[in-house]
Structure formats: structure tokens, C-alpha cells
């Protein structure tokens, strides 16, 4: 079965074409700057990479371009569009309507549109990708894979905020979480690497990238996650503030006469590592600045480490222990220093990592000391594979 995975954003569209029988990536790439005067198209197939600039006025043109190029590039090995069996779309917000991936019917489409109010930058863009595929590959099954679905097992006490009930209900304000596809993938993957059924394990999965979230997975089910109503809550991130006293936000708005749209921008785009360091949102830059004695950069990184420890500690309390902690995404997979600092001084909990084993980047590896009560792993995430596997499952049930 050949699956096209699409992650359609407001001005970009990432894609991957996977052959599920041979477990191979036939091609991958992206279209950037959709709707701007000049777009960029990139495609990798095998060892060959092509990139060119051209005008891409909208998502339909972007999908058309992707399909044309997939056919035209001999390295992809696609003879006709008929060979593509199904399409999987990453959807950021599925609210409380979806706890698993589903075929995109008219009803599902409307729900995704409806939840767009809560993810205005994402859901409408995803639907543009769905629309374009419908026009260009009519009749092909399209599957929605939600970032929120894996987190739907949380209990009310984990997902409910202390707001008046009528407001929370009227506006569907609750914790939904995000990065669910990644947390689900690494949780299942680490269970199989440990040789144990996920139903027997308590796991804490740390997706630490430009966006970061930490999730407690007990016996295969999410019991808590750090992102909330939106992907703003929780960890300090590249440009997102994360946890903050809500009244501090109101206070700042009053003092500086900031309106809601500007405050949203400040919290999501100008805060986090970037805001605290006044230097960069990228941890590599932050680490380089620390080496040169930049104390603001050091504080930004210290907050990141502190908050990760705080979430890991609270999730151990919620689950009455943990069998394994998993690190994934840009920082989790690549920064041995971040992993070492997060896991430092946690011997009390039976967590100790081995400096030599921890000297790894982007590879699946156990990094705990021999005999450690809690295992610690690096597991590179693979959201596209996870999406494609869900597509296979959903299509098999049709
Ligand atoms: P996104 O959330 O945009 O998908 P990524 O998962 O790609 O982000 O993570 C980007 C983050 O990973 C950046 O902060 C980057 O500095 C960090 N990162 C990547 N490689 C390294 C490294 N070798 N050491 C430290 N941080 C790294």
C-alpha cells in the first residue's frame, strides 16, 4: 500500500510518500511560502534532492505541484497517481470528538472546521490540503490523524480547568494536549524496544523541540500532558511562554494597554527561550551564548530544565512511579546536555543516566546506567510513519 502523508500548514505543506509493504520512504519534501510572491519546492527521493523557486498561489496548486513532481521524478518510482492508495492528513485540533484516526467523511470535515475556532492557524489550513486532494485525487480515501486524539483518555480531573462550568462548557475550554502522534509513536516504540507490552508500563514521554510537551502514559493510556487548551501551556518553548499565572497576563495587558491579539502574539511568538534570553529561540544558539557568558541565555535554559524536571516529577507522582522516560524531537534527540541536566539529581527516584551511553544523537538507545530502576531512552520520533500506519489501519476497516 502506498500512502501520501500531508501536513498542511497556513503557508507550507510537508509531504511524505511511503510504501508500507517495503517500509520505505519513496519521497519527501515540502512546499514553503504558499501564497507569497515566490514559493520554494523541495523534494528528496533516494539520495537526490531537488529544490526550486516558483509561484505557489494556494494549497491546491501546492498539492498539484507535489503530485506532478512525484510522477515526473524517476527516483520516486511512481508510475501513476492511481498507485497512491490513500492520503493521511495531520490535523492539530480534533477537540473531544476524536479519540482515534478516522476517514474524512463530510461529517468529520465539518467537525474539523468547527474546531478551527480553537486552532485558527492550523485546522483551516489542514482542510485546504484535504480540499486539494479531493479535487486532484477524487475518490481516494483521506484519513484524519489528530494531534489531540492520543490524549483523549485523560480523566476529567486532569483535563478540567478551575473555571466556572458554564464558561468551560459553552466554549469547550479544557486540556486537549498536542503532539499526540509523536507521544503515541515513541511510547509504543519504547515498549517494543524494552520487550514489554505497553499495557504493563508507566512511561513519561518528553517531546522537546521548538514546541515541547511532556506526557504521562500509564498502561498505554495518557493520564496527563503538559500542553493544554492550546499548545501554549506547559514547558517554556522556543518562543512560547508556557505556564504562567493567568492574572499576570491580565495585569500586563492593563499596564501596557495591550489587546488580546497582541498579547497572543507576545505569549506565543515573543516569549519562551527567545523572550527570556532576548537572543534566540534555538537551543543551540542559547548554548553557544551561555559558553560566552550570557547570563540571560543561561536563565532561559535553566527554566527549560527546571520545568522539564517539574513535569517529570509530577507525572511520577500521578502514576505512582515510572518504568521509563523517553526523550524525543529536536532537543530530546540531539542535546545530550539537556537530557543529562534534566535527569541530574534524580537518584532518589531511581533515575540515573550513563554519560557515555548518553553521548548519542538521533538514534534509538537506552541511556540509563546498568541496573537503573527507571530506564531512560532516546527514541527519534516519526510522526509521518505513525500517520501512515493509522491510514493503513483505517483503510483496512473500510
Ligand atoms: P519543531 O518543534 O519546530 O519541530 P524540532 O523538533 O526540530 O522543532 O526542534 C528544534 C530544537 O531542537 C531547536 O531548539 C534546536 O536548537 C534543537 N536542537 C537541534 N539539534 C540540537 C543539538 N545538537 N543540540 C541542542 N539542541 C538542538
Boltz pocket constraint, residues with backbone or C-beta under 6 A from the ligand:
constraints:
  - pocket:
      binder: B
      contacts: [[A, 208], [A, 209], [A, 210], [A, 211], [A, 212], [A, 238], [A, 281], [A, 282], [A, 283], [A, 284], [A, 285], [A, 329], [A, 330], [A, 331], [A, 334], [A, 335], [A, 336]]
      max_distance: 6.0
